Amino acid sequence: QVTLKESGPALVKPTQTLTLTCTFSGFSFNTGMCVGWVRQSPGKALEWLAFIDWDGDKSYSPSLKTRLTISKDTSKNQVVLVMTSMDPVDTATYYCARIDESRDAFDMWGQGTKVAVSS
Amino acid sequence: QSALTQPPSASGSFGQSVTISCTGTSSDVGYYDYVSWYQHNPGKPPKLIIFEVTKRPSGVPDRFSGSKSGNTASLTVSGLQAEDEADYYCCSYGGNDNFYVFGTGTKVTVL
């Protein structure tokens, strides 16, 4: 059974750095697999943020790439997303999701973690 | 890169069909056959229902179907059921400069 679970702070202050961890199980992070992050701000659409593939190659949303860093720890089955300079507009539910390259789609999702940015 | 354009809402009677459009550009929807669709209910994670324009993951009813023409992809839900009420998002591969672009989302209501 494939599962992904996000963890991180529920509240961060403006200008702070957000660190989110995705812990996954039920699949091997090997050839053809990627893990990515997607967020949804209240009342807004889904927005792709970043992904990292099995080989460590990374890709970022052009609009956020200067603020994002994604990394993986295969031994722990974890993917970490770091977002700097948090702003209230970054208040959102953050999801991690598996990307199966053979489908080029987000085929399994975590439950999401809500992050509020407020002083 | 801008989000793909979807109508904000769509509706259909129980048992009828509804079709949702997803308009992109010749750099994403029009160029790649990597359009996926997601069903999203409040408080739950999105669920993949269509990938590679027309393919359904196992377990997704065949009432859900996808298609594409030019820069516009479409999702059709036939035989509408009450449980089909949800938000639906398209997503397209956008190339190396912007791998994934989501649509603006469509709220489907079953009348």
Interface residues (C-beta under 8 A of the other chain):
Chain A: G36 V38 A45 L46 E47 W48 F51 S59 S61 P62 Y95 A97 R103 D104 A105 F106 D107 M108 W109 G110 Q111 G112
Chain B: Q1 A3 Y34 S36 Y38 H40 K44 P45 P46 K47 L48 F51 E52 K55 P57 Y89 C91 Y93 N96 D97 N98 F99 Y100 V101 F102 G103 T104 G105
